[in-house]
Amino acid sequence: MNFNELYMRRCIELAQLGRMHAAPNPMVGAVIVHSDRIIGEGYHAVCGKAHAEVNAINSVKPADRQLLSDSTLYVSLEPCSHYGKTPPCARLIIKTGIPRVVVGCVDPFAKVQGRGITMLREAGIEVEVGVLEAECRALNRRFITAQTLHRPYITLKWARSADGFIDGWRENDSQGAAQISTPWSLMRVHQLRAMNQAILVGHNTLRMDHPQLNVRHWAGGNQPLRVVLGRVAEEELPTGWLAYADISTALSELYHMGVQSVLVEGGQQTLQSFIDQGLWDETYVEYSPTTLGSGVPEPRMPVGVVLTEEKYFGRTIWHYEADNLQDFEAKELTSENEE
């Protein structure tokens, strides 16, 4: 059994508990192990609050504190080395006297980028980097995309009928949209909304559907920003919504606002524009056995994209993933990286 991987998987499990409230910070989990026994663990629960390493160290019982000087700290993301809303975790690890640290992946954030690892090593701590690196990077793909591609992580979603349509033909907003999703699959939609910091639709979707674009059928998430694409008259724009003329402007403005994830819900032209420009990271397509006969065709995905099938309360969900993340290798970093 590979114990490094075993404990790193526990770090990943813990990190996911912060999925709804850690953003825009990354999700991070940490485990402290002494003689194959976990004596402390923690995760980053809320942005601005204690980081995973701090919570793991604080969770160690008084009777086990003496064991820290002979323990290993496992953490899914490189410990921070700078002062932000909280002090640097690397300094706390050094002060605590933990002699060995195992890191899942390097933090691409400009103020870290290996500096935490360097700080630990210069203090005499043994550091191993890259255990379950792919899984640790995937955990924070939204955060890493924002740091490396300088745009939000983009998720597309739509529901399609068995004959490939996402809606019937409609001449005006008095005609309701075709009912393709079920109440159960709508819960999945609201879960996706809760997991993203912004939701975007095209001008025609706003005009025809008058969507609320909020989280109603899923508990525990934040209410995302609501964004419409296109030239929208002031009187048409709902209170609190943001409007941008084109995709490039929208992504740039949202990125500079600190938004790391966007869910694009429609309509067909807007979704296709994101696809054609290669501006998407994953796509969820709900497949319904319902047939419409005619209507608005679903967007066309590129040929050769990786596709997996998921089941959600009896509905098939097609999940496409793009490989857009830049390679960010866990490697030896020297003092030249330090500020």
N, C-alpha and C positions, 0 to 999 in steps of 0.2 A: 504493500500500500504506500502511495506517495503522500506523506503527511503534509508536505507543503501545499499540495493541491487541495487536500481535504480541508485544511484550515482556511485556505483562500476562498474555497466555495462557501464556507460559512460567512466570510467577509462579504461576499457578493449577496448572499441571502439577507444579511443585516442591512446592507446598503439600500436594498430595494424598499425597505420600510420607510425611507425618506422620499419616495418617488413623488409624492404630491406636494411637498412643502420645502424641499431642499433647494430647488431652482431659485435664482440662476446659478447657485453653487452646484457642484457635482454631487452625486450620490456616493457616499463612502462608508464602508464598514471596516471595523477593526476587531481583532481578536488577540488576546494575550495568552500564551501557552507556556506552562512549566511542566516538564517531564510528562508530556502527552496529556496534560489536563488543562482545560480552559479555565483560567482564573479570573478573566475579565473580558468583556466584549461591549461594543457600542457602535453607534452609527450616527451620521449627521442627520438630525431630524428636521431642523428648521434653519433656513438661511439667516445668518447673523447670530446664531446660537453656537454652542460648543460643537467642535468638530468630533469626528468619530474616535480619533486617538485619545482625545481628552475624556470623552465619555467612557471609553474602555478602561483607561487608567483609573478614573474615579470609581468605576464599578468594582474594582478589586477590594475584597473584604479586608478589614484591618489585620486579620490573622494571616493573610497571604501577602501583605505588602512587602515583607522581607524577601519574598521569592522573586520580586521584580528584577533584582540584580542578576538573576540566573534564568531569565525568561526570554521568549521570542515574541515580538510584536508582529502580527500579520496585518497588512492594511492594503485595501484594493487600489488605492491611488497614492502616489507619492505624498508624504507629509509636507505641508506648506512651510515656507521658510521666511515669510514676510508678515508684517503687521497689517491686518485688514480690520475687519470688525472684531476679530479675536486675535490673540497673540499667536506667534508661529508654533505649530505643533512639534516641529523638529527640535526646538529648544526645550520643550517640555519633556520629550523623550530622552534627551541628553541629561536633563536635570534629574529625571526619575532613575537613571542608571540602567536602563534596559540595554543589554549588550548586543542584541541581534535583532534586525528588522528585515522582514520579507515584504517586498512591494510588488503589487500586481502590475502596475504600469506607471510610466512617467506622466506627470501633470503638464499638459501643453500650455497652461496659463502663463502669460509672458513674465509674470513676477516669480514664477517657480521654475519650470523647465529644467529640472535636474539640480537646482540649488539646494533643495531639501535633502536630497541624497548626498550631495557633496558635503553639506553641513554635518550630517550624521557620520560620514566616513572620516572627516577630519577630526571628529571628536573620539575616534577610535572604535566606533560601532561597526560591526559587520553588517553589510547591507547586500541582500540578494534582490535583483530586479528582474521582472518578466515572468513570474509564476502566473499561469492562466492569463497571460497578457491580452489575448484576443477577447476573452470573456469580460475582462475588466474594462477594456476599451468599449466593447459593445454596450456594457452597462451605462456608460456615460457618453453614448454617441451624440446626444444632443449638445452637451457641453463641449465635447471635442470638436464637433463640426463648427460650432460658433467660434472656437479659438483658432482653428486651422483654416477654415474656408471663409471666415468673416461674414457669415450669413446665418440666419436661423436654420435649424434642422426642419425639413419640409416633409410633412406626411399628407398624402392625398387619400381621399376616401370617396366611394360612391356605392350605390346599390344598383344592381342590374337585373333585368328580367331574364328568363330562360332564353328568350330570343334576342337578347343583346341591347335592350333599350333601358335608359335611365329615367325616362318620363314619356308621357304621351304628348302629342302636339297640343299646345295651348295658345290661344290668341290674346288672352288678357288674364289679369289676376283673379277674375271671378271664377275661373276654372281651377279647381284644386289639383295639386300634384298627384300623380299616380302613387298608390300605396304599395310599395314594394317591400319595405322592411316590416318586421313584426315588432310588437312591443318589447320582446326580449332582445332582438338585435338592436333596437333603438337604445337600450341600456348600454350596449357596447359602444355606440356612437358617443354617448354622453361620457363614458369612461375615457374615450380618446380625447374628448374636449377637456376633461378635467386634467389630463396629462400634458396638455399643451398650453403655452402662454398666450397664444393668439389664434383666432379662427378667421379665415378669409373666404369671401365669396365674391363672385362677379356682380356687376351692376344689374344685370338682367335677373339674377337670382333674388337680389334685394327687391327689385321692382315687382316681380311676379309672385314671390313667396312670402315676402315680409317676415323673414325668419327672426326668431329671438336670439339664436346662436348662444344660448347660455347653458349651464349645467343644471338640469332639473332631475334627471333620472339616475344620478350617481352621487353618492355621498362622499364627503371628505376632500373634494378637490377645490381648487380655486376657480373663480370666474375669469375666463380668459378675455383679453382684449378682442373687440369685434372690428373687423376690417373689411372694407369693400373696395374692389378694384374697378377703376373707371372714373370718368368725369361725372360726378354726382352733384346736382344742384344742392345748395345749402338746405333748402326746405325739404329735400328728399332724404337727407342724412339723419338717421335716428340719433337721439341724444346719446352722447358718449362713444359713438362710433368714429373710426378713423377712415379717411378716404385717400387713395393714392391713384395717380393716373395710370401707372404701369407697374409691372412686376419688379423691375429693377429698382425703382424708387421705393416701392413698398418694402422690399427686403432690406435695402440699405437703411431706411429710416427705422425699421423695427430693430435691426441689429444694433444701431447706435442708441436705441432706447433700452438695450439690455435684454431684448426678447430673443430667446434661444431656440424656440420651437413654434412652428406654425402648422395648423391643420387646415388644409384647403378642402372645402366641402362642395364647391360647384360654382357655376354650372359647367356644362360640357365644354364650352369654348375656353373658359378659364382653366379648367383641369388640363385640357389638351395643350394650352400654351405653356404651362409649367412642364409638361412632359416633353414637348418639342424643344424647349430650351435646356433640357437636361437638369432642370431645377426641381429635383425630388429625391428623397432619400428612402422612403418606403411608401407603399400604397396598399390600402385595404379595399377589396372589392367584395361586397356581399352578393352571393349568387342566390337568386330567388327562383323557385320552380314556376312562378307566375309568368304568363305570357301576355304581352301587350298588343302584338300584331303589327304595330307601327309606332313611330314616335321618335324621340331624340336618341340617336345611337350613343352607346357608351364611348368614352375616350379610347384611343388606340395606344396600347403600351408598346414599347420597343421590342423587337424580336430578340430572343435570347436572354431575357432578364430572368434571374432566379425566381422561381415561384414555388411556394409551399401552400398546402391546404390546411386550414384550421376549421374546427367545428365549434359552433357557439349556439347552444340550445337548439340543435337540429339544423341550423343553417350553415352552409359552407361559406367560409371566408377565404378568398384568395389573397395571399400576402406576397407582394413583390418587394424585393430589397435591392437597392443600388449600392455599389461599392465606391462611394465618393470620398471617404476619409483619406486624407493624405497619410502616408506612412510616417509614423512617429516612433522611432526605434528607442527601446530602452537600452542605453549604452553608457559607457564610462564617460563622465563629465568632469572636467578639471576645474581648477580654481579660476580659469579664464571666464567661466560662466557667471561668476559672482559679481554682484554690483559693488 
